[in-house]
Amino acid sequence: MRPAFPFPSIFAAIAVAFALSACSFFAPYSIDIRQGNYIDESMLAQLKPGMTREQVRFALGSPLVTDAFHSDRWDYIYRFKPGNSSKAEQRAVSVFFVNDKLDRVEGDIAPPDGKEVTEPQVRVVEVPSAKK
């Protein structure tokens, strides 16, 4: 005698359908990835020509890249990749010293006066949350 309801075969078909739909319709959660030194316009506004290396390090933090062959240049690089996108945004600021004093700043973040560096093509601005 055959059962009226073929439970194992229907259960297996439903399980296979759910497994296949999970693979094709849902993407896994991806976190935002932030790498490097985050530098904004207010941090650059603190820099003045003639500052020492220690003063620059206090204002901007430790550089991400220091070149052994060019010790008078510090590079601050920041990369942001949103978890829901494959497009990453990158910013870079280079600080140059002459005789261990700040000479100039180059990069793709403009200070408030806009004189020393060029405007970026892609710009990320993070706004801090309001504290109450």
Secondary structure by P-SEA (a helix, b strand, c coil): cccccaaaaaaaaaaaaaaaaaacccccccccccccccccaaaaaaccccccaaaaaaacccccccccccccbbbbbbbbbbccccbbbbbbbbbbbcccccccccccccccccccbbbbcbbbbbbccccc
